[in-house]
Amino acid sequence: MKILITGGAGFIGSHVVRLFVNKYEQHEIYNLDLLTYAGNLENLKDIENRENYHFFKGDINDCNYINELFKTHQFDAVIHLAAESHVDRSIIDPLSFVRTNVFGTVNLLNAAKDNWNNNFEDKLFYHVSTDEVYGTLGQTGLFTEKTAYDPNSPYSASKASSDHFVRAYGETYKMPYVITNCSNNYGQNQFPEKLIPLFINNIINNKPLPVYGDGNYTRDWLYVIDHANAIDKVFHKGKSMQTYNIGGFNEWKNIDLVKLLCRQMDEKLNRPAGSSEKLITYVKDRPGHDLRYAIDASKIKKDLGWMPSVTFEEGLIKTIDWYLNNEDWLNNVTSGAYQKYYQRQYN
């Protein structure tokens, strides 16, 4: 089987690519990534010379390039992870999210449809999405696969649109697909614009920890390796034309998470207790900030037997250890361009 994985040099994508390359030697794995600020081939150094691994630098918005790629390599399946994914960036530049997340997804769908030529036997388009398409929850309740879409940010609106296009191609052209909507990911190799690696980096360097509003926004957290294993389960055992929610069964208020992270970092860095908490700085809330996300992942648990392998506390320790042991990686990705963005966003 020939599998195209888009965005495979990014945070989640690199873990999925590594898992598939190592676990399925009989498959040919093709990694397509534009290598923007969050795509990093250093994430895949350990597999770059494997015989069943192939890398292409390319843009999913380039429809001619994507069509030629499909014609040349005759992919049997797509796992689509390429996306602009940071809410704050989407508020500043919505059009880049529309181009990548909507137009890019439709380009891939068209290339798959045209090259598979309505012969969809043993074919699959797997679209990886987010729980943010569902909008926000109050103090109670969970997102299920049947929750109505109600996106509140340009990012979540762009992902909701791409989800709808995937389902529309399934209904209109009978293209086999699966969609997964996941909660907040954390773990190794995550670019430090996201909360956990950002705060780990800031604590190391004794910089402020910017917390939006009162810090009481609630998120469900999913360890990235558990997410990669869930994608493996859905890809090989999931039912076509179905949606699966993937959650970590880990609801945390942002401020509680930050304080836990501070305590664990103080221990790891041999700093006095409470040192890192002094870095917490409350900043002006961002527009359209959703109060709470929480996923009901009972469907994937019941149908496919998937469950998270670690608690949040265990996964956070693994994550901290990785960043502390890979400071060169962290230093390499915190470029001048990233620093300019960071200052504009939080100052």
C-alpha positions as CSV (number, residue, x, y, z in Angstrom):
1,M,0.0,0.0,0.0
2,K,1.2,3.5,-0.9
3,I,0.1,6.1,1.8
4,L,0.5,9.8,1.4
5,I,0.8,11.6,4.7
6,T,0.5,15.4,4.4
7,G,2.1,17.6,7.1
8,G,4.2,14.7,8.1
9,A,7.1,16.9,9.3
10,G,5.0,18.8,11.8
11,F,4.2,18.0,15.4
12,I,1.5,15.3,15.1
13,G,2.4,14.3,11.6
14,S,6.0,13.4,12.5
15,H,4.7,10.9,15.1
16,V,2.3,9.4,12.7
17,V,4.9,9.1,10.0
18,R,7.4,7.5,12.3
19,L,4.8,5.0,13.6
20,F,3.7,3.9,10.1
21,V,7.3,3.7,8.8
22,N,8.4,1.5,11.7
23,K,5.3,-0.6,12.1
24,Y,4.3,-1.2,8.5
25,E,7.5,-2.0,6.5
26,Q,5.3,-3.5,3.8
27,H,3.8,0.0,3.1
28,E,5.4,2.8,1.2
29,I,5.1,6.0,3.3
30,Y,5.2,9.3,1.4
31,N,5.6,12.4,3.5
32,L,4.5,15.7,1.9
33,D,5.3,18.9,3.8
34,L,5.9,22.5,2.8
35,L,8.3,23.0,5.8
36,T,6.8,26.2,7.0
37,Y,7.8,27.4,10.5
38,A,6.2,24.4,12.3
39,G,7.5,21.7,9.9
40,N,10.9,20.4,10.9
41,L,12.8,17.5,9.3
42,E,14.8,17.2,12.5
43,N,11.7,15.5,13.9
44,L,12.3,12.6,11.5
45,K,16.1,12.1,11.6
46,D,15.8,8.6,12.9
47,I,13.8,7.3,9.9
48,E,15.0,9.5,7.1
49,N,17.1,6.7,5.5
50,R,14.5,3.9,5.8
51,E,13.7,2.2,2.4
52,N,9.9,2.6,2.8
53,Y,10.1,6.3,3.6
54,H,10.0,9.1,1.0
55,F,9.9,12.8,1.6
56,F,8.5,15.5,-0.8
57,K,8.7,19.3,-0.1
58,G,5.5,20.7,-1.6
59,D,2.4,22.8,-1.1
60,I,-1.1,21.3,-1.0
61,N,-2.3,24.6,-2.5
62,D,-0.4,23.9,-5.7
63,C,-3.1,21.8,-7.5
64,N,-0.9,21.0,-10.5
65,Y,1.9,19.7,-8.3
66,I,-0.6,17.6,-6.2
67,N,-2.1,16.1,-9.3
68,E,1.3,15.2,-10.7
69,L,2.2,13.6,-7.4
70,F,-0.9,11.4,-7.4
71,K,-0.3,10.4,-11.1
72,T,3.3,9.6,-10.6
73,H,3.0,7.6,-7.3
74,Q,-0.5,6.2,-7.5
75,F,-1.3,6.6,-3.8
76,D,-3.8,4.2,-2.3
77,A,-4.7,6.3,0.7
78,V,-4.2,9.8,2.2
79,I,-3.8,10.8,5.8
80,H,-4.3,14.5,5.7
81,L,-2.6,16.3,8.6
82,A,-1.3,19.4,6.8
83,A,-3.0,22.5,8.3
84,E,-2.5,25.9,9.8
85,S,-3.5,25.2,13.4
86,H,-2.9,28.1,15.8
87,V,-5.9,30.1,16.8
88,D,-4.0,33.2,17.6
89,R,-2.4,33.3,14.2
90,S,-5.8,32.8,12.5
91,I,-7.1,35.9,14.2
92,I,-4.2,37.9,12.7
93,D,-4.2,36.3,9.3
94,P,-7.5,34.4,8.5
95,L,-6.8,34.1,4.8
96,S,-3.8,31.9,5.2
97,F,-6.0,29.5,7.1
98,V,-8.6,29.5,4.4
99,R,-6.0,28.9,1.8
100,T,-4.3,26.0,3.5
101,N,-7.1,24.4,5.5
102,V,-9.9,24.8,2.9
103,F,-8.4,25.2,-0.6
104,G,-5.6,22.8,0.2
105,T,-8.0,20.1,1.4
106,V,-10.1,20.5,-1.7
107,N,-7.0,20.2,-3.9
108,L,-6.2,16.9,-2.2
109,L,-9.8,15.7,-2.5
110,N,-9.9,16.5,-6.2
111,A,-6.5,14.8,-6.9
112,A,-7.7,11.7,-5.1
113,K,-11.0,11.7,-6.9
114,D,-9.6,12.2,-10.3
115,N,-6.7,9.8,-10.0
116,W,-8.7,7.1,-8.3
117,N,-11.2,7.6,-11.2
118,N,-14.2,6.4,-9.2
119,N,-12.5,3.1,-8.5
120,F,-12.5,3.4,-4.7
121,E,-11.9,-0.2,-3.7
122,D,-9.2,-0.3,-1.0
123,K,-8.9,3.5,-1.1
124,L,-9.3,5.9,1.8
125,F,-9.1,9.6,2.5
126,Y,-8.4,10.2,6.2
127,H,-9.0,13.7,7.4
128,V,-7.6,14.8,10.7
129,S,-9.5,17.6,12.4
130,T,-10.1,19.3,15.7
131,D,-12.7,19.5,18.5
132,E,-12.8,23.2,18.0
133,V,-15.3,22.9,15.1
134,Y,-17.9,22.1,17.8
135,G,-17.6,25.6,19.4
136,T,-17.7,25.9,23.1
137,L,-19.3,24.1,26.1
138,G,-20.7,25.3,29.4
139,Q,-19.7,23.9,32.7
140,T,-21.1,20.5,31.8
141,G,-21.5,18.2,28.7
142,L,-19.2,16.6,26.2
143,F,-18.7,16.9,22.4
144,T,-19.9,13.8,20.6
145,E,-19.7,12.8,17.0
146,K,-23.2,14.2,16.6
147,T,-22.6,17.6,18.2
148,A,-23.6,20.4,15.8
149,Y,-20.8,22.5,14.4
150,D,-20.5,26.0,15.8
151,P,-16.9,27.3,15.2
152,N,-16.0,30.6,16.8
153,S,-12.5,31.4,15.5
154,P,-11.1,31.7,11.9
155,Y,-9.1,28.6,12.6
156,S,-12.0,26.4,13.7
157,A,-14.2,27.8,10.9
158,S,-11.6,26.8,8.3
159,K,-11.4,23.3,9.8
160,A,-15.1,23.0,10.0
161,S,-15.3,23.9,6.3
162,S,-12.7,21.3,5.4
163,D,-14.6,18.6,7.3
164,H,-17.8,19.5,5.4
165,F,-15.9,19.2,2.1
166,V,-14.6,15.8,3.0
167,R,-18.1,14.6,3.8
168,A,-19.5,16.2,0.7
169,Y,-17.0,14.3,-1.5
170,G,-18.1,11.1,0.3
171,E,-21.7,11.8,-0.4
172,T,-21.4,13.2,-3.9
173,Y,-18.6,11.0,-5.4
174,K,-18.8,8.1,-2.9
175,M,-15.2,8.6,-2.0
176,P,-14.4,6.5,1.1
177,Y,-13.3,8.7,4.0
178,V,-12.9,8.9,7.8
179,I,-12.7,12.0,9.9
180,T,-11.3,12.3,13.4
181,N,-11.7,15.3,15.7
182,C,-9.1,15.4,18.4
183,S,-8.6,17.5,21.6
184,N,-5.5,19.5,22.4
185,N,-2.3,17.6,21.7
186,Y,0.9,17.9,23.7
187,G,4.2,16.0,23.7
188,Q,7.6,15.9,22.0
189,N,8.5,18.0,19.0
190,Q,5.7,20.5,19.4
191,F,6.5,24.0,18.1
192,P,6.8,26.5,21.0
193,E,3.8,28.7,20.1
194,K,1.5,26.2,21.8
195,L,0.9,26.5,25.5
196,I,3.0,23.6,27.0
197,P,6.2,23.9,25.0
198,L,6.0,27.7,25.1
199,F,5.8,27.7,28.9
200,I,8.5,25.1,29.2
201,N,10.8,27.3,27.1
202,N,9.9,30.4,29.0
203,I,10.5,28.8,32.4
204,I,13.9,27.6,31.3
205,N,14.7,31.1,30.3
206,N,12.9,32.8,33.3
207,K,10.5,34.7,30.9
208,P,6.9,35.6,31.7
209,L,4.1,32.9,31.4
210,P,1.3,34.7,29.6
211,V,-2.1,33.4,30.7
212,Y,-5.2,34.6,28.9
213,G,-8.0,36.2,30.9
214,D,-8.5,34.6,34.3
215,G,-7.0,31.3,33.3
216,N,-10.2,29.3,33.8
217,Y,-10.6,28.1,30.2
218,T,-10.9,24.4,30.2
219,R,-9.3,22.0,27.6
220,D,-9.0,18.2,27.2
221,W,-5.4,17.2,26.7
222,L,-4.2,14.3,24.5
223,Y,-0.7,12.9,24.5
224,V,0.6,13.0,20.9
225,I,1.8,9.4,20.9
226,D,-1.6,8.2,22.0
227,H,-3.1,10.3,19.2
228,A,-0.8,8.6,16.6
229,N,-1.9,5.2,17.9
230,A,-5.5,6.3,17.6
231,I,-4.9,7.4,14.0
232,D,-3.4,4.0,13.3
233,K,-6.5,2.2,14.8
234,V,-8.9,4.4,12.8
235,F,-6.9,4.0,9.5
236,H,-6.8,0.2,9.7
237,K,-10.0,-0.6,11.5
238,G,-12.3,2.3,11.4
239,K,-15.5,2.2,9.3
240,S,-15.7,4.2,6.1
241,M,-17.9,7.4,6.1
242,Q,-17.6,7.6,9.9
243,T,-16.3,10.2,12.3
244,Y,-14.4,9.4,15.5
245,N,-13.7,11.8,18.4
246,I,-10.3,11.3,20.0
247,G,-9.9,12.7,23.5
248,G,-7.5,12.3,26.3
249,F,-10.0,12.0,29.1
250,N,-8.0,14.8,30.7
251,E,-9.9,18.0,31.4
252,W,-7.8,20.8,32.9
253,K,-8.3,24.5,33.5
254,N,-5.5,26.4,32.0
255,I,-4.3,28.0,35.2
256,D,-4.3,24.6,37.0
257,L,-2.3,23.1,34.2
258,V,0.2,25.9,34.3
259,K,0.7,25.6,38.0
260,L,1.2,21.8,37.7
261,L,3.8,22.5,34.9
262,C,5.5,25.1,37.1
263,R,5.8,22.6,40.0
264,Q,7.2,19.9,37.8
265,M,9.7,22.3,36.1
266,D,10.9,23.5,39.5
267,E,11.6,19.9,40.5
268,K,13.3,19.1,37.3
269,L,15.5,22.3,37.3
270,N,16.2,22.0,41.1
271,R,14.7,25.4,41.7
272,P,13.0,26.5,44.9
273,A,9.3,25.5,45.1
274,G,7.1,28.3,43.7
275,S,9.9,29.9,41.6
276,S,8.2,29.3,38.3
277,E,4.7,30.3,39.4
278,K,6.1,33.8,40.0
279,L,6.5,34.1,36.2
280,I,2.7,33.8,35.6
281,T,1.4,36.9,34.0
282,Y,-2.3,37.5,33.1
283,V,-2.8,39.1,29.7
284,K,-5.7,40.5,27.9
285,D,-8.1,37.8,26.7
286,R,-8.1,36.9,23.0
287,P,-11.3,37.6,20.9
288,G,-13.8,34.7,20.7
289,H,-12.1,32.6,23.3
290,D,-14.1,29.4,23.8
291,L,-14.7,28.6,27.5
292,R,-14.5,24.8,27.5
293,Y,-13.8,21.9,25.2
294,A,-14.4,18.3,26.4
295,I,-14.6,15.2,24.2
296,D,-16.6,12.1,24.6
297,A,-14.3,9.4,23.1
298,S,-16.5,6.5,24.0
299,K,-17.1,5.6,20.3
300,I,-13.4,4.9,19.5
301,K,-13.0,3.1,22.8
302,K,-16.0,0.9,22.2
303,D,-15.6,0.2,18.5
304,L,-11.8,0.1,18.1
305,G,-10.5,-0.6,21.6
306,W,-8.4,2.6,21.8
307,M,-7.6,4.3,25.1
308,P,-4.9,6.8,26.2
309,S,-1.9,5.0,27.6
310,V,-0.9,7.7,30.1
311,T,-2.5,10.1,32.5
312,F,-1.9,13.8,31.9
313,E,0.5,14.0,34.8
314,E,2.6,11.1,33.4
315,G,2.5,12.5,29.9
316,L,3.5,16.0,31.1
317,I,6.6,14.5,32.8
318,K,7.6,12.7,29.6
319,T,7.1,15.9,27.7
320,I,9.2,18.0,30.1
321,D,12.0,15.4,30.1
322,W,12.1,15.4,26.3
323,Y,12.4,19.2,26.0
324,L,15.0,19.4,28.8
325,N,17.0,16.6,27.0
326,N,16.6,18.3,23.6
327,E,17.4,21.9,24.2
328,D,19.3,22.1,20.9
329,W,16.0,21.3,19.1
330,L,14.2,23.9,21.1
331,N,16.9,26.5,20.4
332,N,16.9,25.7,16.7
333,V,13.1,26.3,16.2
334,T,12.9,29.5,18.3
335,S,14.0,31.7,15.4
336,G,14.0,35.5,15.1
337,A,10.7,35.3,13.1
338,Y,9.1,33.4,15.9
339,Q,10.3,35.9,18.5
340,K,8.8,38.8,16.5
341,Y,5.4,37.0,16.3
342,Y,5.6,36.2,20.0
343,Q,6.2,39.8,21.0
344,R,3.5,41.1,18.7
345,Q,1.0,38.6,20.1
346,Y,1.6,38.9,23.8
347,N,3.0,42.4,24.4
